[in-house]
Amino acid sequence: MPAARECGILLLDEPTRGVDVGGRAEIHALIRGAAEAGNVVIFASTETNEILDLADMAACFCAGHLVSMRARSDCLGSPSCSQT
């Protein structure tokens, strides 16, 4: 999908929810490609592994309020948002 790579900003809400493993890999490749092309990619996900695999920064929201924002490297080994 070249259009997604040329958009400037790509906003996705749970892009892999209900998608099979093959489709998930394709979506991850699209997200990486868009970011590598210089686009800003913002996505919401409840999948911690997906966030740690794709994101440079992670924001945690609880009850609609920002609880924390960290670099991916700072999230490894940290408690989850549900424990914050």
Buried (B, 14 or more C-beta within 10 A) or exposed (E): EEEBBEBEEBEBEEBBEEEEEEEBEBBBEBBEBBBEBEBEBEBEBEBEEBBEEBBEEBBBEEEEEEEBEBEBEEBEEEEEBEEE
